[in-house]
Amino acid sequence: MLTILTIRNLHTIKFTAKQFITYLKNNPEKVYCFYGKMGAGKTTFIRAICEEMGVKETVNSPTFSIVNEYETKEGNIIYHFDFFRISDIQEALDLGAEEYLYSGNYCFIEWAENISPILPKDAVSVEIEEVENSVRMITIENP
C-alpha cells in the first residue's frame, strides 16, 4: 500500500502530521523508517507528529544519544532513533536496538538504512523528499 502526503510549508506541517497519525491508527505496524537526504525534514516532521500525539517533552534529534523516549498524552511510548552515527550493526545491537524495535511501541527511525539487517519485516518506509520551493512529499509504503 502506498500513501502520499504533502507538507506545503511549516504552517501546514501540523495538518500533515495529523494525517500521518490517522494513518498510524489505521495500521498495525509500529516501526516507521524515515528516509531522506540531510535536511529533508525528517526530524521536523517527527517532532510535529509527536507534538500532535500529545508529547510534552521537547522533541529533538537523538543524533548523539541515538534514541530518545517520549510519552504521549495517553501514556503510550514513542522511541525516536537517529542511526546516522552508527558505523556498524554491532553498535546498534549493543545499544539494545532489537529490544526497542520489537517492544510493540512506536519507533520512528532516522537513517534506518544503517541498521537494515535488524529491521522488522513489517517496518514501514516513510520517504521525505523536497520537491520544489520547500514543499515536502511524504511517501509511506508498507512492506
C-alpha positions as CSV (number, residue, x, y, z in Angstrom):
1,M,0.0,0.0,0.0
2,L,1.3,3.4,-1.0
3,T,0.1,6.7,0.7
4,I,1.3,10.1,-0.3
5,L,1.1,13.2,1.9
6,T,2.3,16.7,1.3
7,I,3.8,19.4,3.5
8,R,3.3,22.7,1.7
9,N,5.2,24.7,4.3
10,L,5.9,24.8,8.0
11,H,2.4,26.3,8.5
12,T,0.8,23.1,7.2
13,I,3.1,20.6,8.9
14,K,0.6,20.0,11.8
15,F,-2.1,19.2,9.4
16,T,0.1,16.7,7.6
17,A,1.2,15.3,11.0
18,K,-2.5,14.7,11.8
19,Q,-2.9,12.9,8.5
20,F,0.1,10.7,9.4
21,I,-1.4,9.9,12.8
22,T,-4.6,8.8,11.2
23,Y,-2.5,6.5,9.0
24,L,-0.8,5.1,12.2
25,K,-4.2,4.5,13.9
26,N,-5.4,2.6,10.8
27,N,-2.4,0.3,10.5
28,P,-1.0,-2.3,12.9
29,E,2.7,-1.6,12.2
30,K,4.8,0.1,14.9
31,V,8.2,0.7,13.2
32,Y,8.5,3.6,10.8
33,C,11.7,4.2,8.9
34,F,12.1,7.8,7.8
35,Y,14.3,8.2,4.7
36,G,15.5,11.4,3.0
37,K,18.6,13.5,2.4
38,M,20.2,15.5,5.1
39,G,17.9,18.5,5.7
40,A,14.9,16.9,4.1
41,G,12.9,17.4,7.3
42,K,12.8,14.0,9.0
43,T,13.3,15.4,12.5
44,T,11.0,18.3,11.9
45,F,8.2,16.0,10.7
46,I,8.8,13.5,13.6
47,R,8.6,16.5,16.0
48,A,5.3,17.6,14.6
49,I,3.9,14.0,14.8
50,C,5.0,13.7,18.4
51,E,3.5,17.1,19.3
52,E,0.2,16.2,17.7
53,M,0.2,12.9,19.7
54,G,0.5,14.9,22.9
55,V,4.2,14.5,23.7
56,K,5.0,17.2,26.3
57,E,8.8,16.7,26.3
58,T,10.9,18.7,23.8
59,V,11.4,16.5,20.7
60,N,14.9,16.8,19.4
61,S,17.1,14.8,17.1
62,P,18.8,12.0,19.0
63,T,21.9,12.4,16.9
64,F,24.3,11.9,19.9
65,S,22.1,9.9,22.3
66,I,20.9,7.7,19.3
67,V,17.5,7.1,21.0
68,N,15.0,9.4,22.7
69,E,12.0,8.2,24.6
70,Y,8.8,10.2,24.6
71,E,5.4,9.6,26.3
72,T,2.1,10.6,24.6
73,K,-0.8,12.1,26.5
74,E,-2.4,8.6,26.5
75,G,0.7,7.2,28.2
76,N,2.0,5.4,25.1
77,I,5.7,5.3,24.5
78,I,7.4,6.5,21.3
79,Y,11.1,5.8,20.6
80,H,12.8,8.2,18.2
81,F,16.1,7.0,16.8
82,D,18.9,8.6,14.7
83,F,21.3,6.0,13.4
84,F,23.3,8.5,11.3
85,R,26.4,7.9,13.5
86,I,26.2,4.1,13.7
87,S,29.1,2.7,11.8
88,D,28.2,-1.0,12.1
89,I,25.3,-3.1,13.1
90,Q,27.0,-4.3,16.3
91,E,26.8,-0.8,17.7
92,A,23.0,-0.9,17.3
93,L,22.8,-4.4,18.8
94,D,25.0,-3.3,21.8
95,L,22.5,-0.4,22.3
96,G,19.7,-2.9,22.5
97,A,18.0,-1.7,19.4
98,E,16.2,-5.0,18.8
99,E,14.5,-4.7,22.2
100,Y,13.1,-1.3,21.2
101,L,12.2,-2.4,17.7
102,Y,10.2,-5.4,18.9
103,S,8.7,-3.7,22.0
104,G,5.3,-3.0,20.5
105,N,5.8,0.7,20.9
106,Y,6.0,3.2,18.1
107,C,9.6,3.5,16.8
108,F,10.4,6.4,14.5
109,I,13.8,5.9,12.9
110,E,16.0,8.3,11.0
111,W,18.8,6.8,8.9
112,A,17.3,3.3,9.2
113,E,19.4,2.2,6.2
114,N,22.3,1.9,8.7
115,I,20.5,-0.9,10.6
116,S,18.6,-2.5,7.8
117,P,19.6,-6.1,8.7
118,I,17.8,-5.9,12.0
119,L,14.7,-4.0,11.0
120,P,11.4,-5.9,11.4
121,K,10.0,-7.3,8.1
122,D,6.9,-5.2,8.6
123,A,8.7,-1.9,9.1
124,V,7.1,0.9,7.1
125,S,9.1,3.1,4.8
126,V,8.5,6.9,5.0
127,E,10.4,8.8,2.3
128,I,10.6,12.6,2.7
129,E,11.6,14.5,-0.4
130,E,11.8,18.2,-1.1
131,V,10.1,18.6,-4.5
132,E,10.0,22.4,-5.0
133,N,10.1,25.6,-3.1
134,S,10.4,23.9,0.3
135,V,7.4,21.6,-0.4
136,R,7.9,18.1,1.0
137,M,6.4,15.0,-0.4
138,I,5.9,12.2,2.1
139,T,5.6,8.7,0.6
140,I,4.5,6.0,3.0
141,E,5.0,2.4,1.8
142,N,4.0,-0.7,3.7
143,P,6.2,-3.8,3.0
